[in-house]
Amino acid sequence: MQTPIRKGDSRLFAPKDYHLSPQKYEELKQKLIQLNARRPKEAAEVKRLAEMGDFSENAGYQLAKGRLRDLNQRLLDLENLLKRAEIIIPDKNTDKVKIGHRVTVLNEGKEKKYVILGASESDPAAGIISHNSPLGAGLLGKKINEEIKIQINGREKIYKIISIEVD
């Protein structure tokens, strides 16, 4: 018999990546301010609906309580992320690829530029990759003209580093 995996089971979640660009950090701080401003209104709504009596048959109360619970959890998660954040300050030394650098690579005759940031900012379509991704991890610590081999979808791809810049 298989043991059920519970919602709070730590095996369901990847370890948090606390690397944030200064812009993302400020964006999250603003979001925290907005969420904190909503909290009194949500709490007042729960209190108003609680005064209507029987909790078990008060669907409005149950929904409001759920919204407040979700808001509180989002606030806690955001506060935790901001408290533990490691702000990415790109190293001016571009001898080797580091987090925060913009890297131009050559793959199958095509040049592509990638900025290496934390997982929360990853957007491969926009050229932003995580330092934890196969390509991002492979590029870290490499120098210009070095080639790296990455396994992606069962295929081996070769990337040659053309340039390293501070973003």
N, C-alpha and C positions, 0 to 999 in steps of 0.2 A: 504494500500500500504506500502510495506517495504522500509525503507530508505536504500539506497545503502551504503556499507561500502567502504570508500575511502582508497587508498593505504597508505596514511600517517596517517590513523586513529589509535590513541593510543591504542584502544581496541584490535588491532591485535597482539600486542607485549607484551610479559611477561616483568616484570620489570628486568632490567639488574642486573646481579650478578657480582660485581667487585672484588670478592675474587680470588686471583691468587697466585699460588706457585711461589717462586723466579725463578724457572726454566722457567715457562710459561711466567713470566714477561720479562725475558731476551730474550726469543724466540720472543715475540711480539715486543720488541724494535728492534731486528734485522730485522724483517719483515717491520717495519716502515722505517728503513734505506733503505731497498731494494726498497720499493714503492716510497720513495722520490727520489731515484736515477733514477727511470723510468719516473718521471713526466716531466722533461725538454724534453726528447725525444718525449713523447706523445704530448706535447704542440707544439713542432716544427712541428710535422706531421700535426696537425690541422692547423697551420699557413700556411704550404706549400700547403695544399689542399684548403684552403680558397682563395689563390691567383689564383686559376683556374677559378674563376668567379661565375656564378649563383649557389647560395647555395641550391635552391629548387630542382635542378636536379643533384646535386653533391652527389652521394651516398657515395663515399669515405669520403667526408667531414663529412657527417652525422654520419657515423660509427666511424670515428676518434673522433668526438666531444662526442659521446656516451661513448667511451672508456675512454676519459679524464674525463668526468663527473663521471663515475663509480670509476675511480682511486681516484679522489678528495674526493668522498664520503667515500671510504675505508680509506683514510688517516685521514679524520676527525673523523670517528668512532674509529679508532685505537688510535689516539691521545687522544680522550676523555676517552677511556678505560684505557689507561696508566696513564692519569692524575688523574683519580678517583680510581685507583687500590688500593685494600687493600691486602697487601702482607701477606700471611699465614705463620706465624712463629709458628710451633707446640709448644704447651706448654709442658715443661718437666714434669709437674705434670700429672701423668696418673691415678689419682683417678677417674676422670670422663671423658667421651668421649667429645672431642672438635674437632673443625676443624683442620685438619692436622694430626690427629692421625690415626694409623693403628689399626683396630679393628678386632679381630677374634671372629666369632659368630658360634653357633651351631644351625642348622636348619634341622629338619627331619633327625637327625643322621649324618649330614654332616657338617664338619668344612669349613668355608669360611672366607677369609681375605678381608677386604675392607679398602681402604684409603678414608677418607672423605675430599673432596676438594670443590672448587667452581664449579658452573654449566658449565663453559666453558671448564673444564678439565674432565668432567664426561665421563667415559668409563666403564660401568658395566662389559663388557666381560673381561676387564683387571683388575677388582677389584677396580676401582676408581669410587666412587659414590659422588653425589652432596649432600651438606648439606641441600638442599631444597627438595631432593627426599623423598618419604615416609619412606624408611629405614634409610636414613641419618638423617632426622629430628627426627625420633624415637629414634635413638641411642644417639644423642647429650644429654649430661647431665646425662647419665646413668652410673652405676658402674659395675664392674666385678660381675658376677653371677646374675645380674638382667635380667629379661625376659621382652621382649616387644612384643606386638601384633600389627601386621601391616596388613591392608587390601590391598591385591594386586590382581587385576583382580577378585574382588568379593569374594576372598577366604581369610580367616584369617590365617596368618602365625605367628608362635611364634619363636622368635630368643632369644637365651641366649648368653650373652656376656661372652666369655671365657678369653680374654686378651685385654689389651689396651697398645699399644706401640707408641713411637715417631717414625714417619717415617723418 
